[in-house]
Amino acid sequence: MKKRGIVCIVLILFALAAGMSGCGDTASAYTEEEHLERIEKRARKRFLGKDSEYTDLEVFPIYDENEEFKYALIELQPKGFMYVYINHNSQFEIFGGAGMYLMYNYEVRGWVPYRVKEGARAEWEDENGNHSMNDAELFYDENGDYIHYDVSHFAAAGIKDEKRYFLATPSSGDSNSSPYLIPAVKRGDQYLDLVDGALIDYEPGVYYPTYTAGLTSFMPKFNL
């Protein structure tokens, strides 16, 4: 009886903690507008604290190839960005589980545009170390330096009022593997791939690296 009472108390405290923190909610309980407001609130707390290098931020929705709202973009000022995944399988964050909003990285990082080139190998170095990529070729400026952006793919392309997309492209023949994501906007019946600036006739089942992709999967440990 004593042990059962302890279990009951733990369950009650668990439920109360979940209710007070909101971490017991499900993503489907909120509208798109509410999600964006919640993401902005968390982002301001995380990125705009005392002595922050960022002065402001704005949040935008991102849709998948089926026109479903699944992601968000946090544009930081004067530069910087973070992509967020709306997790419909969120667990209790206070116990170390995956939350409702998962960041692509734990820290804000930039990116490099590239084009697919079979047999080529792209290598570069930045503040995060050495990087390499097979079947890829970087873009270079007039000084021979590889091009690197500290703003999002959408900001780098000057996208303002257009609908933003992440298009999934499988990473291998294994249907269970995490897909790569192509940041893109529509151009008529095609999409503009914002990694290499090329127009593509996107098909969901075409494997990477037929298209250039900007992201891999989102990590559950990176809660916003």
Secondary structure as GFF3:
##gff-version 3
##sequence-region A 1 224
A	DSSP	alpha_helix	2	21	.	.	.	ID=ss1
A	DSSP	three_ten_helix	27	29	.	.	.	ID=ss2
A	DSSP	alpha_helix	32	47	.	.	.	ID=ss3
A	DSSP	beta_strand	56	63	.	.	.	ID=ss4
A	DSSP	beta_strand	69	77	.	.	.	ID=ss5
A	DSSP	beta_strand	81	86	.	.	.	ID=ss6
A	DSSP	three_ten_helix	93	95	.	.	.	ID=ss7
A	DSSP	beta_strand	101	103	.	.	.	ID=ss8
A	DSSP	beta_strand	114	126	.	.	.	ID=ss9
A	DSSP	beta_strand	129	138	.	.	.	ID=ss10
A	DSSP	alpha_helix	153	156	.	.	.	ID=ss11
A	DSSP	beta_strand	164	169	.	.	.	ID=ss12
A	DSSP	beta_strand	180	187	.	.	.	ID=ss13
A	DSSP	beta_strand	190	193	.	.	.	ID=ss14
A	DSSP	beta_strand	199	200	.	.	.	ID=ss15
###
